[in-house]
Amino acid sequence: MDNCIVCGNKDLNKFLDLGKTALANNFLEPEELNLIDEEFYPLRVAYCNNCFHVQLIDHVNPKKMFDNYLYISSASKTLTDHLYSLAKVITRKIPFKRNDLIIDIGSNDGTLLSSFKKIDKKLEVLGVEPAKNLVKFANKKNINCVNSYLDIEVAKGIVSKYGNAKLVTSTNSFPHIQNLHNFMNSVNELLSDDGVFVLEAHYLVDLFEQKAFDTVYHEHISYWSVEPMQLLFKNYEFEIFDIERLPVHHGQIRVWVKKTKNKKYVVSNNVKRLIKLENQIGLKDENFYKTFAKQIYNNKELFLKSLSQIKKEGKTIVGYGAPAKGNTLLTFFDIDKTTIPYISDISKLKQNKFSPGKHIPIVSEKKILEDKPDYVLILAWNFADEIIQQLSRYREGGGKFIIPVPSFKIL
C-alpha cells in the first residue's frame, strides 16, 4: 500500500523493516511441513507524513489469515476476565432496554457476547466472525453469529433481519481492518442514531514505550494513536467522546465513539489529554521513529548475545505460549528448533502443530513439568504474570523464566 489508509496521503515514511515472515497465526499440521510451499511476506511499518497514522506497507489477503483462526479469547483467563469487566463497564455506562441489540465485530469464540448475556439476559447479542472454526465455538455457547467479513451488504442484511444495534463492539479486531472506508460505512449502517461504538486496540504509545516490535505482524494493519483515529471518525460524522488507557496486552486503549448527531454523551477531557501526551513524546517527530527502530535492533543484539551465553553453559531452553507475536520475534531473531526444541501452549487448537516459518513443534504445557528445562522463554510476555502462576511448580523446582520484551530479562 503506497497510501495512508486513513487520509489517503501517498507520502509514507518507512521506519521499521522486520524482514520477510510467514503469516503469524498460520500454524502447520505435521503433514503440511513437506507438502506446502509456505508463503513469506515483507513486514514493514511506516508513518504518514500528513496525519501520522502508523500502518503496514504490505497487506495480505484477509482470507489467508482469518478464514481459519487459532487464537481464541477464552484460552486466557486474563483476557476472559478483561472481557467480562468490559461488559460490566459498558452496561453501567449505556442505558440498555429489554431486547436492545449488541453486535460484536470479530466476535471470536463469543467470550465478550457471553459476558453480556451473563450480566443481562434481556439483551440480544450477535457476532460477526469470518473464521468458521470460531463460529462453532460461539454457537456452543448459544451465541448466534454471522459467519462473514463485515461489509456494507452484510451490514444491510443484518439490519433488515435484526434491526439496528444499540452497541457495536470491536475488541482487538479494529487494527485488522484494511478498508476503513468500507468498515466505517458498515458501522454507520449497523448502529442506531443513539447507539455507541466501543473499540479496543493496541496503543501506539505503549508499543513504543515497551519496544513491543513483536506486536507487528500482518494481521495488524494499523497501530493507532488518537489523532488519526479522530480524523477517521470525523470523516464519517462520528466522534470520540471518551478514551481510556488499559493495562491488558501491556497497553491498549478503549475508545467510546458516537455519531456526531447523538448529543446524549458529553466529550471527556481524556481525549485532549491523550492527544497532548502524544504530541509531548514526539509522535510527529521523524527522529522519534528512527530512535524506536534503533532500539529494536539493539534489543535483538542483546537478546541473541544473552541466549548464546546460556547455550554455551549447556543449559536447556524451551518456549511457552505460541501467540502470533511470538512468531514475529522468532523470525526476526532467527531462533529455530536447534535453540528452542519446542513451545508449550495451553491451547489445544495449537498443540501438535508447528510454528509458522521456524517450524518449532507446539506441545502441551505439561511437557515443561516433565522435562524441567533450565529456562522457559515466555513468548506470550504480555501474559507473563498468568503464565508464571500456571508454571508455579516449575519455578518452585528452580526453573527460570526469560522475558524477551522490552529487553532480555531473567526471572
C-alpha positions, 0 to 999 in steps of 0.5 A: 500500500503506497497510501495512508489508509486513513487520509489517503496521503501517498507520502509514507515514511518507512521506519521499521523493516522486520524482514520477510515472515510467514503469516503469524497465526498460520500454524502447520499440521505435521503433514503440511511441513513437506507438502506446502510451499509456505508463503513469506511476506515483507513486514514493514511499518511506516508513518504518514507524513500528513496525519501520522497514522502508523500502518503496514506497507504490505497487506495480505489477503484477509482470507489467508489469515482469518478464514481459519483462526487459532487464537481464541479469547477464552484460552486466557483467563486474563483476557476472559476476565478483561472481557467480562469487566468490559461488559460490566463497564459498558452496561453501567455506562449505556442505558440498555432496554429489554431486547436492545441489540449488541453486535460484536465485530470479530466476535471470536469464540463469543467470550465478550457476547457471553459476558453480556448475556451473563450480566443481562439476559434481556439483551440480544447479542450477535457476532460477526466472525469470518473464521468458521472454526470460531463460529462453532465455538460461539454457537456452543455457547448459544451465541448466534453469529454471522459467519462473514467479513463485515461489509456494507451488504452484510451490514444491510442484511443484518439490519433488515433481519435484526434491526439496528444495534444499540452497541457495536463492539470491536475488541482487538479486531479494529487494527485488522481492518484494511478498508476503513472506508468500507468498515466505517460505512458498515458501522454507520449502517449497523448502529442506531442514531443513539447507539455507541461504538466501543473499540479496543486496540493496541496503543501506539504509545505503549508499543513504543514505550515497551519496544513491543516490535513483536506486536507487528505482524500482518494481521495488524494493519494499523497501530493507532494513536488518537489523532488519526483515529479522530480524523477517521471518525470525523470523516464519517460524522462520528466522534470520540467522546471518551478514551481510556488507557488499559493495562491488558496486552501491556497497553491498549486503549478503549475508545467510546465513539458516537455519531456526531448527531447523538448529543446524549454523551458529553466529550471527556477531557481524556481525549485532549489529554491523550492527544497532548501526551502524544504530541509531548513524546514526539509522535510527529517527530521523524527522529522519534521513529528512527530512535524506536527502530534503533532500539529494536535492533539493539534489543535483538543484539542483546537478546541473541548475545544473552541466549548464546551465553546460556547455550554455551553453559549447556543449559536447556531452553524451551518456549511457552505460549505460541501467540502470533507475536511470538512468531514475529520475534522468532523470525526476526531473531532467527531462533529455530528448533536447534535453540528452542526444541519446542513451545508449550501452549495451553491451547489445544487448537495449537498443540501438535502443530508447528510454528509458522516459518521456524517450524518449532513443534507446539506441545502441551504445557505439561511437557515443561513439568516433565522435562524441567528445562533450565529456562522457559522463554515466555513468548506470550510476555504480555501474559507473563504474570498468568503464565508464571502462576500456571508454571508455579511448580516449575519455578518452585523446582528452580526453573527460570523464566526469560522475558524477551520484551522490552529487553532480555530479562531473567526471572 
